[in-house]
Amino acid sequence: MSVTRFGVSLEEELLKALDEYVEENSFPNRSQAIRHLVQDNLVQKKWKCDNIVAGAITLVYPFDQKEIHSRSNALQHEFRDVIMAVQSFHISEYNCLEIIAVKGASRRLTELSDKLIGIKGISHGKLIMTKAE
């Protein structure tokens, strides 16, 4: 893929914020950071257009609460058309990490993740989406 160079003018404070972003995310240079930001923005735009995307839903919850597991399984059956795989791990003496690989319309993935994260007792949950094509 060819690369086109162009100039960018930024206020000093915005440039400082960009440099901090480069450092925090271990980008080799500003160009990589800008490339990442533009690509991320385009992916987010696709989510809003309800395009087909892929992603992962992560959940952390206490494994001794059977109701959480039961409600999660019921939702997973309801959304089986977008779920590709599910893995569960014991991450501590008390907690499980569940990772649900998903692919489908962004609206549907968001609906599933909102319902899963909303289950009473879920300690933490997050949906990550990226372009599928």
Protein Blocks (a to p, Z undefined) as FASTA:
>chain_A
ZZddddddddfklmmmmmmmmmmnopabfklmmmmmmmmmmmmmmmmnopacdddddddd
dfklmklmmmmmmmmmmmmmmpmbdcdddfbfkbccddddddddfklmmmmmmmmmmpgh
iabdcdddddfZZ
